[in-house]
Amino acid sequence: MVRTARFTEDDFIEATVALVAEGGPAAATMQAIARRVGAPTGSIYHRFESRAAVLGAAWNAAYASFTAALTPLLQAGRPCEAALAILPWARASERRARFLLLHEPVTLFEDTPPPPPLRAELERLEEGFDAAFRACIAARGDGILRDEDLARAKFLIFDAPIAILRPHLQRGGALPPFAERMIAELHAGMPLT
């Protein structure tokens, strides 16, 4: 008789996201992840070869959901709407937002990088997102990507909205109701081109 697995990769990924969101990268030990799921520690090793592997899978899952929310808007040349899309994405899963927006990959993988397939997947995600970002900026001007244009766009689309959210994510409180207005005002007062 074949036994059905009681715990899935997604169970361990969600537990990893929750632990990092609540206590930082150090909180996501293999034992803590398994305990959060209610699984024996050995069962996590049936799905992930290492802590770096489960952290890499969690990062890629969170990053993929983030890029999926913003990429279509960037590709359509709608930078303000892309910036505003960060808010419903973060509200839909505060844990995922805390995991991704409060931590850098370098802190997650300071001891060991994720395995090559997970690194390759992250690079693929980053390249696709970067291409959408650059296409959005190029479409808004004369097609020449200047350093100032890229810096302004990065600030307006990513840095400023995330900076508005960061204190609320750190406290674990509700996202501010004024965030949409601030992001829209930034885009109106400092247009891309």
N, C-alpha and C positions, 0 to 999 in steps of 0.2 A: 504494500500500500504506500502510495506517495504522500508525503506530508506537505501540506501547503504552508508556505512561509507565513509566519505570524506577523513579522515585521518587515516593512518594505524599505527600500532606499529612501523614499520620500519621508518616511517616519523619522529616519535618522537625520536627514537634511533639515527638516522642520525643527527638530530638537536642537540641532546645532545653531540654527538661526536664532532660536529663542534664547539659548544660553549665552551666545555672544551679545545679543541685543540687551540682555539683562545684566550681564556681568563682565563683558569684554572678552577678548580672545582667550585669555587664560582660563575662563570658566568652562570652555568647551573641551574638556578632556574626554578621552574615549569612554572612561567609566561614567562620567557625568552625562554624556550623550545617551549611553545605553540605559542608565538609570532613569533619565527623563522619559524615554520611550517605554520603560518597564520591561526591558529586554535584558537577558544575560549579556555581559560584556563581550563574550565570544561571538555573539550573533552579529555584532557590528563589523567584526573582522571578516565575516562571510560576504560582506558587501563592499567594504572599503579596506584597502590595504594598510592605511595609516590615517593618523589624525589629519595630516596635510591633504589626504584624498577627500575626506568628508568635508573639511573646510573648503577645499576647492570646488567640490560639487555644490555646496551651499552658496558660495560666492557666485558661481556661474548661474545658478537658478535665480538668485535675487537680481543679478545684473541683467539677465535675459528678460526678466519681467519689467525692469526699469526701461531698458532699451526698446522693448516692444511697445511701451506706452508712448515713448517720445519719437521714435524713428519715423512713423508715418507722417507725423506733423512736420518734422524736419524735411523729409523728402518732398512734402507739399509746399515747402517754402514758408511755413508759418511759425517763425521763431517764438513769438509771444505765446501762442497757444501751446507750443512744446514746453516752454517754461512753466506755464500754468498747469500742464498735465502732470507735473511732479506732485502737485497737491492731492488730487484724487488717488494717484498711485500710492502715496504715503498714507493717506487715510484708509485705504483698503486693507493695508497690513502694516500697522505701526512697527511690529517686530522686524519685518523685512526692511522697512525704511531705516530703523535704528541700526540694524546689522550693516546695511550697505552705505548709508550716508554718514555714519559716525566712525567708520573704520576704514582703513586703507589696506589693500592687499599686503603691503609690506609688513604691517603689524600682525596680520593673520599668519603669514608664512615666514616670520623672522627666523624660525629654526630650520624649517625644511620647506622647499617649494612643493607645490602640488605635482603629482605625476604628469609626465609629458602629455597624455591625452587631454587632461583637464587644462593644462597650460595652453595647448593648441586650441581648445574650445574657447577659452577666454580671449585669446588673440583674435579668433574669428569674430567673436562678438564685438570686440573693441574696433576691429577694422571696419565692420559693417556700420557701427554707430558713428565712427569718425567720418566715414564716407558720406553718410546722411547729413551730418553736421556741416561738412565742407560744401556739399552740394547746396544746402540751404543758404549758406553765406554767399557762395558764388552767384546764385540765382538772384540775390537781392542787390547786387552791385553790377559792376562792369565785367564780372567774370574773373577778375584778378584778385587773388587772395592775399591781402596785405596783412602783416603782423598785427597792426592796430585793429583791423577788421576782425581778425580771429580772436584777439584778446577781448574786444568789446562783446562779441557774440558769446564767447565762453562765459564772461561775467554775467551777461543778461540772461542767458538760457540756463546756466547751471550754477555758477558760483553764488550769485545773489539769492536766487530762490532757496538754495540749500542753506545759505547763511541765515536766512529768515527762519527756516524750520529747525535748524540745529539746536538752539536753546530749548525749544519745546520737546524735541526728541530726547535730548539729554535728561530733561526732568521727567519725561514720561507723561507729560501733560498733553491735552488736546492741541491740535494744530491751531494756530491763531486765525480767527475769522478775518483779520485784516490782510492776510498774506496775499490773497488774490489781488486786492486793490494795490498793494505795494508793488507787486510784480508788474501789473499793468501800467502803473505810473512810471516805473523805471523804463519800460519799453517805450512809453510815449515821450518821456523826457530825454531819452538817449537812444534814438532809433539806430538801427544797424546801418542803414545807408539811405 
